[in-house]
Every structure is written in structure tokens, then in C-alpha cells.
Amino acid sequence: MNEFINHTNHPFARWEAEQLRAAEAYGTVMDMPFPQIPAMWGAEEVCRLAAENARAIIARRPAAVLVQGEFTYTYALVAALAAAGIVAFSACSERHVRERVNEAGETVRESRFVFCRFRTYCAP
């Protein structure tokens, strides 16, 4: 069966129904948590980790992968997946902001992100 790998810091169990339906169109959704990338790492360490995770993902032969997180790692991983013919997505959402004044007279801003679609990455 095809898989849709969620390689982010947002487990699919917490997704809204619309995003889950869009992912399930590609297959069974599976979380692969996004790694912690130390700020002190150089490009060599980041690229090595991206290559390791690319091999693990490619071995699963998923239909698609949602990749979002630290930018240099994401770029390296998406490039490796593209070279292997695997579609990589970013999730697109709209931010809905509501402002209100609380009991103390303070303005409170609440943001909610509403999933719109998955967008493929441009070829690196």
C-alpha cells in the first residue's frame, strides 16, 4: 500500500480533517518526526543527516512526503527525494486572526491556521 510520510514536527493525529483527507489520497499517513538540527552544525552535518533520512524514506517507496522544518535540511532532503523521483510537498495554510479585548482591557490576538492544500516544491 502507498504511504504519505509526514516528515514535520506536527503529528498527523493533530491535523484537521481536511488536511488528513488530502494526505490519505496518496496512501496511509505515517509520521516520521522532523529531526532537531543544532544551530551550531555546519552544512556537512546537515547534509549527512538529510542523506541518511533520504535513504530511509526512499527505501519505503512512499507516494509522497510532507517536508517542513529547518530550511537547509529541508532543501537537501527535498533535492534527494526529487532525484529519486519521490514527490515532496509543503502544506499551505491561511492564517485567520481574531482580536478581542479581555476582561483586563488588554488586546488579545488569536491565530488559527487553516489548511488549504499541499504544494510541491520547485525543482532544486
N, C-alpha and C positions, 0 to 999 in steps of 0.2 A: 504494500500500500504506500502511496505517496505521503511525504511528510512536508509540513511547513514548519521550519525551525525558527523559533523566536529567540534571537541572539541579542537580547536587550536586558536592561535592569528592571523590566516591567513584566512580571509573570502573567501569562495569558489568563490565569484564573481571575485576575482583577480587571480584565478588559471588558468594555461594554459589548453588548450583544452584536452590534453592527460590525465591529472590528473582528470579533471571533468568527462570524459568518463569512466575512471576506477572506480570512485566513483559511478556514475549512474548505473553501472552494478549491484549494490546492492540495488538501490532504489533512491528515491528522496533525494537530498542532502539538509541538514538543518544545519545551523550554530548554535552552542552553544558555545559562546565565552569562552575561557580559562580564569579562574579567576586570579586575581592578588593575589599572595601569598607573604605576607610580610616576609622579611628576618628574622625578629625577632620572628616569630611564631615557636613554638616547634612542635614536631611530633603529639601531641594530637590535636592541632588546625588543622593541615594539614589533618590528618586522618578523623577528624569530617567533614571537608568540602568535602573531597573525598567521604565519605559515603553519605552525603546529595546529591551530584551531581550524584552519582551512583544510588540512589533511583529514582531520576528524569529521568535518562537515561533508567534504567530498565523498568520503567513504560511505556515508549514509545515503548518498544519492537523493537528496531532497528535491522536491519540485520547486521550492522557493525558500529563501531565507530573509527574515527581517533583521537588519543590522543597524543598530543605532547606539552610539556611545562616543567614547573618546575619538576625536577626529582622525588622527594619524593611523591608529589601529584600524578604524573603520575603512579608511581608504585602502590600506594594504590588504585587508581581508576581502573587500569587495572586488579588488583587482584580481586576486587569486581565484575567487569564485567565478568571476566573469571568464577568466582564462580556461576554466573547467566547464564552461557552458551552463553554470548554475545562476538562475535569476536571483538578484538581491534587491530587496525593497527597503524603502524608508516609509514610515507611517506619516501621513499628512493629516493634520487636525486644524480645527479653528478654535481660537480661544474666545470664550464667552466671558465677559467681565461684568460683574454686578457690584455696584457700590451702594452702601447703605450707611446710615448713621446709627451707631449703637446707643445703648442707654446712657453711656458716659459722654455722649456728644462727639465721639470720635468717628471719623470716616473709616469704614472697613471695606476693603476691596477683596472680592472673592472671584477667583478664576476657575473656570471649568474648561477642560479641553475635550472637544467633541471630534471623534474620528470621522474623517471624510473618505479617505481612500489610501491605498498603497501606491507608491510611485517608484518605478525602477530607477536605479542610479544611472547616471550618464556614463558612457564607456570611459574608463580611465585612460 
